[in-house]
Amino acid sequence: MPNYKDKVNFQNGNKDKKFSRVYPATDGDDVVISGMAGKFPNCHNIDEYEYKLYNKIDMIDDDERRWRHFHPEIPKRSGKLYDLEKFDATFFGVHFKQSHTMDPQTRMLIEIAYEAVIDAGVNPKSLRGTRTGVYIGACVSESEKTWFYEKVSSGGFGITGCSRAMLPNRISYSLGLEGPSFLLDTACSSSMYALDNAFTAFRNGEIDAAIVGGSNLCLHPFVTLQFARLGVLATDGYCRPFDQHASGYTRSETISCLFLQRKRDANRVYASIVYSKTNCDGYKPEGITYPSGKLQEKLLREFYQEIDVCPEQLGYLEAHSTGTRAGDPEECRAIDNVLCSQRSTPLLVGSVKSNIGHAEPASGVSSLAKACFAFETGKIAPNINFTEIKSEISALAEGRLIVVKDTTNLEKPYIGVSSFGFGGANAHALLKA
């Protein structure tokens, strides 16, 4: 058991701060990201994802490999993964009948989780029987209808294959992991809530390692149609965070996992997780899906009051920004009021959604991977589809926030990452090199 400080003594000894977590006694107890893996739109692996980010390659396309362009309300462009049909069932000990009736999210998550562990320099077999938790953020399974209602498989394999509980549980089963294993659904902030739960479990001494992931596949056109009719999608299929011509986001697929360890156990460190915090908008007269800049501001204000990091030390902020008409101004106003007001220099901001679209529940882990790339290379990957500052966002117009349009040096050791669900579930995390 690590030498954690007694909560009462710790709080008494730090009367100037109010911490919501039990903090570790030594640097070796820091929670770090030691492994990464994933599949991203038109990217076979995380290395290809990094290459395309830094080379400003648009990962969204308008091909018809998911469905034909038959409905005028459904945008033609979207982000799509390769190789959904491929899975080594024998290697992972999955019966062939089960593999054929398994949600492709589950199949791919098993593989990606395994790759993330290997990327950390850890033999997956060595985790068997350990207190390793699995925390997966996911939302809608667009293959449930097929296996639950249209095709009834023998042996009930449809239930065990498409239950969303199986997304994390199947990883725990395949790798023999005995820590907590559950799925989180807070819509677009799901994978950041997964990170927050893993961070809490580390701080409480419940786990020794964790797999944190996010998953989103766009398999049925009518789900996209629902989003279009909700008014959040860009009709031309281009996601333009912070841009004057932004009109919504582009739906996208991503399946990605991070492997978390304590620093003393890690063979490599992509980034240390300094802190994580969440809150919820609660009631809003505008409606449940309208973002609350007030509560986002409250989250950021409390966050930076609870840690010993001044906003001046932030080298970059990876924003949630999806390019919606309501969302970007609300988020930028909150950032301006809390962070820019305590800085003497402009804050660099960006959103990976310009490059890969909005992966919804998996968007948070996509942003975290981008932040890790910045620490590894010392350079921030650029936004694309940004041509003109959104004039109604004063922080952008007046230069307190600067959108990263070209590969830019990361000059300070901290990166903040925000993620907000469309039901009002907000999350923010701080990483350091």
C-alpha positions in Angstrom: 0.0 0.0 0.0 1.5 3.4 -1.0 2.3 5.9 1.7 -0.8 8.1 1.3 -1.1 11.1 3.6 -3.9 10.9 6.1 -6.7 13.0 4.7 -7.4 14.9 7.9 -3.8 15.7 8.7 -3.2 16.7 5.0 -6.1 19.1 5.1 -5.0 20.6 8.4 -1.5 21.0 7.1 -2.7 22.9 4.0 -5.2 25.4 5.3 -4.9 27.6 2.3 -6.1 24.9 -0.1 -9.3 22.9 -0.4 -8.5 19.6 -2.1 -11.3 17.2 -3.1 -8.9 14.2 -3.4 -6.4 12.5 -1.1 -3.0 13.5 -2.6 0.0 11.1 -2.5 3.0 11.6 -0.3 5.7 11.2 -2.9 6.4 12.0 -6.6 6.5 8.3 -7.3 2.8 8.1 -6.6 1.9 10.6 -9.4 -0.6 9.1 -11.9 0.9 9.0 -15.4 -0.1 8.0 -18.9 2.4 5.4 -19.8 0.7 3.7 -22.8 -1.5 4.8 -25.7 -3.2 3.1 -28.7 -6.1 3.7 -30.9 -7.8 3.8 -34.2 -8.9 7.2 -35.5 -10.7 8.3 -38.7 -8.8 7.0 -41.7 -5.9 6.1 -39.4 -4.9 2.5 -38.7 -3.0 3.4 -35.5 -2.0 6.2 -33.2 1.2 6.9 -35.1 -0.7 7.6 -38.3 -3.0 9.8 -36.2 -0.1 11.8 -35.0 1.4 12.2 -38.5 -1.9 13.4 -39.9 -2.4 15.9 -37.1 1.0 17.5 -37.5 0.7 17.6 -41.3 -2.8 19.2 -41.3 -4.4 16.3 -43.1 -8.2 16.3 -43.0 -9.2 12.9 -41.7 -12.9 13.3 -42.6 -14.2 12.1 -46.0 -17.4 11.7 -47.9 -17.1 8.1 -49.1 -20.0 5.6 -48.7 -18.4 2.8 -46.8 -20.9 3.1 -43.9 -24.1 4.0 -45.9 -25.1 5.5 -49.2 -25.9 9.2 -49.4 -29.6 8.6 -49.7 -31.0 11.3 -47.4 -30.6 15.0 -48.0 -30.6 15.9 -44.2 -27.6 13.6 -43.4 -24.3 15.3 -44.1 -22.1 13.4 -46.5 -18.9 13.9 -44.7 -18.0 11.9 -41.6 -15.0 10.3 -39.8 -14.7 6.5 -40.3 -12.4 3.8 -39.0 -10.8 1.0 -41.0 -11.1 -2.7 -40.4 -14.3 -3.0 -38.3 -14.7 -6.6 -39.6 -11.3 -7.8 -38.5 -10.7 -9.5 -35.1 -8.4 -12.3 -33.9 -11.0 -14.2 -31.9 -8.7 -17.2 -31.2 -5.9 -15.0 -29.8 -8.3 -13.3 -27.3 -10.2 -16.5 -26.4 -13.5 -15.5 -27.9 -15.8 -18.2 -29.3 -16.3 -17.7 -33.1 -20.1 -17.5 -32.7 -19.7 -14.9 -30.0 -17.3 -12.9 -32.2 -19.8 -12.7 -35.0 -22.6 -11.3 -32.7 -20.3 -9.0 -30.8 -20.6 -5.2 -31.0 -17.6 -4.1 -33.1 -16.8 -1.6 -30.4 -16.1 -4.4 -28.0 -14.0 -6.3 -30.5 -11.9 -3.3 -31.3 -11.6 -2.1 -27.6 -10.1 -5.5 -26.6 -7.4 -5.1 -29.2 -6.7 -1.4 -28.5 -6.5 -2.0 -24.8 -4.0 -4.8 -25.4 -1.9 -2.5 -27.6 -2.0 0.3 -25.0 -0.6 -2.0 -22.4 2.2 -3.2 -24.7 3.0 0.4 -25.6 3.7 1.0 -21.9 6.3 -1.7 -22.0 4.2 -4.0 -20.0 3.5 -7.7 -20.7 -0.3 -8.0 -20.7 0.0 -11.4 -19.0 1.7 -9.8 -16.0 -1.5 -7.9 -15.3 -3.5 -11.1 -14.7 -4.9 -11.0 -11.1 -3.9 -7.5 -10.5 -5.9 -4.5 -9.2 -6.1 -3.0 -12.7 -9.3 -1.0 -13.4 -11.0 -0.6 -16.7 -13.0 2.6 -17.3 -14.6 3.0 -20.8 -16.6 6.0 -22.0 -19.2 5.1 -24.6 -22.7 6.2 -25.5 -25.0 4.7 -28.2 -24.4 1.3 -29.6 -25.5 1.5 -33.2 -25.4 -2.3 -33.7 -27.8 -3.3 -30.9 -30.8 -3.2 -33.2 -29.3 -5.8 -35.5 -28.5 -8.4 -32.9 -31.3 -7.7 -30.4 -34.3 -7.2 -32.7 -33.6 -8.3 -36.3 -31.4 -11.4 -35.7 -31.9 -13.6 -32.7 -28.6 -15.6 -32.3 -28.5 -19.0 -30.8 -27.2 -19.3 -27.3 -28.1 -15.7 -26.4 -24.8 -14.4 -27.9 -26.5 -11.2 -28.9 -27.0 -10.2 -25.3 -23.4 -10.9 -24.2 -22.1 -9.4 -27.4 -23.9 -6.1 -27.5 -24.5 -5.3 -23.8 -22.6 -2.0 -23.2 -21.4 -3.4 -19.9 -19.3 -5.8 -21.9 -17.2 -3.0 -23.4 -15.1 -2.8 -20.2 -16.0 -6.2 -18.7 -14.7 -8.1 -21.8 -11.4 -6.3 -21.5 -11.2 -7.3 -17.8 -12.1 -10.9 -18.7 -9.7 -11.2 -21.6 -6.7 -9.8 -19.6 -7.7 -11.3 -16.2 -8.0 -7.9 -14.5 -9.6 -7.8 -11.1 -10.0 -4.0 -10.5 -13.2 -2.0 -11.0 -14.6 -2.4 -14.5 -17.5 -0.3 -15.7 -18.8 1.9 -18.5 -19.5 5.6 -18.2 -22.0 7.5 -20.4 -22.1 11.2 -20.0 -22.5 11.7 -23.8 -19.6 13.8 -25.2 -17.6 13.9 -22.0 -17.8 10.1 -21.3 -14.1 9.3 -21.8 -13.0 12.3 -19.7 -15.3 11.1 -16.9 -13.6 7.7 -17.3 -10.3 9.4 -16.7 -11.7 11.2 -13.7 -13.0 7.9 -12.2 -9.6 6.2 -12.7 -7.8 9.2 -11.2 -10.0 9.1 -8.1 -9.4 5.3 -7.8 -5.7 5.8 -7.9 -5.9 8.6 -5.2 -8.0 6.4 -3.0 -5.6 3.5 -3.2 -8.2 1.3 -4.9 -6.1 0.4 -8.0 -2.5 0.0 -9.1 -3.1 0.5 -12.9 -5.9 1.4 -15.2 -7.1 1.2 -18.8 -9.1 4.3 -19.7 -10.8 4.4 -23.1 -13.4 5.8 -25.3 -15.4 4.3 -28.1 -17.7 5.7 -30.9 -18.9 4.1 -34.1 -21.3 5.6 -36.5 -23.0 2.6 -38.1 -26.7 3.6 -38.6 -27.6 6.6 -40.7 -30.7 7.4 -38.7 -28.7 8.2 -35.6 -26.8 10.8 -37.5 -30.2 12.0 -38.9 -31.4 12.5 -35.3 -28.3 14.7 -34.5 -28.9 16.7 -37.7 -32.5 17.4 -36.7 -31.3 18.4 -33.3 -29.4 21.2 -35.1 -25.9 20.4 -34.0 -24.3 19.1 -37.2 -22.6 21.2 -39.9 -24.6 20.6 -43.1 -21.4 20.7 -45.3 -19.6 18.3 -43.0 -16.8 20.6 -42.0 -16.0 21.1 -38.3 -14.7 24.7 -37.7 -14.0 25.3 -34.0 -13.6 29.1 -33.2 -14.3 30.1 -36.8 -16.7 32.8 -38.0 -18.3 30.3 -40.4 -18.7 27.5 -37.9 -22.2 25.9 -38.1 -21.9 22.7 -36.1 -19.8 19.6 -36.0 -19.1 16.5 -38.0 -19.8 13.1 -36.5 -16.8 10.8 -36.3 -15.5 7.4 -35.1 -12.7 6.7 -32.7 -11.7 3.9 -30.5 -8.7 4.6 -28.2 -7.3 3.6 -24.9 -4.7 5.0 -22.4 -2.8 2.9 -19.9 -2.3 4.6 -16.5 0.2 3.7 -13.8 1.8 5.3 -10.8 5.0 7.0 -11.9 7.3 4.7 -9.9 5.9 1.7 -11.8 6.0 3.2 -15.3 8.6 2.3 -17.9 7.8 5.5 -19.9 5.8 8.6 -19.2 3.8 10.5 -21.8 2.3 12.8 -19.3 1.5 13.1 -15.6 -2.1 13.8 -14.6 -2.0 16.6 -12.1 -5.7 16.9 -11.4 -9.2 16.1 -12.7 -12.6 17.5 -11.8 -16.2 17.4 -13.0 -19.5 19.1 -12.4 -22.9 19.4 -14.1 -24.9 22.3 -15.5 -28.1 21.3 -13.6 -31.3 23.2 -14.7 -31.0 25.7 -17.5 -34.0 27.7 -18.8 -32.6 27.4 -22.4 -33.0 23.6 -22.2 -30.9 20.6 -21.3 -28.7 20.6 -24.4 -27.7 24.3 -24.2 -24.2 24.6 -22.7 -23.8 26.6 -19.5 -20.8 28.9 -19.6 -21.6 29.8 -16.0 -21.1 26.2 -14.8 -18.1 25.7 -17.1 -16.6 28.8 -15.5 -17.4 27.5 -12.1 -15.6 24.2 -12.9 -12.5 26.0 -14.1 -12.4 28.5 -11.2 -12.7 25.8 -8.6 -10.2 23.6 -10.4 -7.4 26.1 -10.4 -8.2 27.2 -6.9 -7.7 23.6 -5.7 -4.2 23.1 -7.1 -0.8 24.8 -7.0 -0.7 25.7 -10.7 -1.3 29.3 -11.8 -3.1 29.7 -15.1 0.0 31.6 -16.3 1.8 28.3 -16.4 -0.5 26.8 -19.0 1.2 26.3 -22.3 -1.9 25.3 -24.2 -5.6 24.5 -23.6 -7.2 21.7 -25.7 -10.8 23.0 -25.7 -14.0 21.0 -26.1 -15.0 23.4 -28.9 -17.1 21.5 -31.5 -17.9 24.5 -33.7 -21.6 24.8 -32.6 -23.1 28.3 -32.6 -23.9 28.2 -28.9 -21.0 26.1 -27.6 -17.9 28.0 -28.7 -18.9 31.4 -27.3 -20.0 29.9 -24.0 -16.7 28.0 -23.6 -14.4 30.8 -24.6 -16.2 33.2 -22.3 -15.6 30.8 -19.4 -11.9 30.4 -20.3 -11.5 34.1 -20.7 -13.0 34.9 -17.3 -11.1 32.3 -15.3 -7.8 31.8 -17.1 -7.0 34.8 -19.4 -7.8 37.1 -16.5 -4.9 35.7 -14.6 -2.4 35.7 -17.4 0.0 38.3 -18.8 0.3 36.5 -22.1 -2.3 35.1 -24.6 -3.4 31.5 -24.0 -3.0 29.1 -27.0 -6.1 27.1 -27.7 -7.2 24.5 -30.2 -9.6 21.6 -30.7 -8.8 18.3 -32.4 -12.4 18.2 -33.7 -11.3 20.4 -36.6 -9.0 17.5 -37.7 -11.0 14.4 -36.9 -14.6 15.6 -36.3 -16.4 15.0 -33.0 -16.0 11.5 -31.7 -18.6 12.2 -29.1 -18.0 9.8 -26.1 -14.5 9.2 -27.4 -13.6 12.8 -28.0 -11.9 13.3 -24.6 -9.4 10.5 -25.1 -8.7 11.9 -28.6 -7.8 15.2 -27.0 -5.7 13.6 -24.3 -3.7 11.8 -27.0 -3.1 15.0 -28.8 -1.8 16.6 -25.5 0.6 13.7 -25.1 1.9 14.3 -28.6 2.6 17.9 -27.6 4.7 16.8 -24.6 6.6 14.2 -26.7 7.4 16.5 -29.6 7.5 19.8 -27.8 5.1 21.1 -30.4 1.4 21.7 -30.5 -0.5 20.2 -33.5 -2.5 22.8 -35.5 -6.2 23.3 -36.1 -7.5 23.1 -39.6 -10.6 24.7 -41.1 -9.9 27.9 -39.3 -9.9 31.0 -41.6 -11.6 33.8 -39.7 -12.0 34.6 -36.0 -15.5 34.4 -34.6 -16.2 38.0 -34.0 -18.7 37.5 -31.2 -16.0 35.8 -29.1 -14.2 38.9 -27.6 -11.3 36.9 -26.2 -10.4 35.8 -29.7 -11.0 39.1 -31.3 -9.0 41.0 -28.7 -6.1 38.5 -28.7 -6.4 37.0 -25.2 -7.0 33.6 -26.8 -5.0 32.5 -29.9 -6.0 29.6 -32.0 -3.1 27.3 -33.0 -3.2 27.4 -36.8 0.3 26.1 -37.5 2.6 23.7 -35.6 3.7 25.8 -32.6 6.3 25.3 -29.8 4.9 24.3 -26.4 6.7 26.7 -24.2 5.2 25.9 -20.8 4.9 22.5 -19.0 1.1 22.3 -18.5 -1.8 21.5 -20.8 -5.4 21.7 -19.8 -8.1 19.5 -21.5 -11.8 20.2 -21.4 -14.8 18.0 -22.4 -18.5 18.8 -22.0 -21.5 16.5 -22.5 -24.6 17.7 -24.2 -26.6 16.8 -21.1 -24.5 19.2 -19.0 -21.8 16.9 -17.6 -18.5 18.9 -17.7 -14.9 17.7 -17.1 -11.5 19.3 -17.0 -8.1 17.7 -16.5 -4.6 19.1 -16.2 -1.5 17.3 -17.6 2.1 18.1 -17.2 5.2 17.0 -19.0 
